[in-house]
Amino acid sequence: MGFKSQSIFTGTFTNTTVSIVEAMGLSVISINPISGTVSLTSTGSVPGLTSGTITLTVGQPVLISADSGYTLDSITINSTSGGVFAILGK
């Protein structure tokens, strides 16, 4: 009997921008705004709607996941106004 394993990515970021791209191979991420201003932007599209930037609320983590077999792409997390956020991903 064999076991499968999958590593988890973790990081805490201050006053910076992090882009989640397909090449990272992440299928699920949790973004936890810790302090300051943290925003999220994506370039995904929905017919008739334009994707925009949203500001996340400190202390309220956001979970983003891809459908089975897919990876996340084109997500930018920005805290360049002095914000701090943590990411957990797999």
Buried (B, 14 or more C-beta within 10 A) or exposed (E): EEEEEEEEEEEEBEEEEBEBEEEBEBBBBBBBBBEBBBBBBBEEEEEEEEEEEEEBEBEEBBEBEBEEEEBBBBBBBBBEEEBBBBBBBB
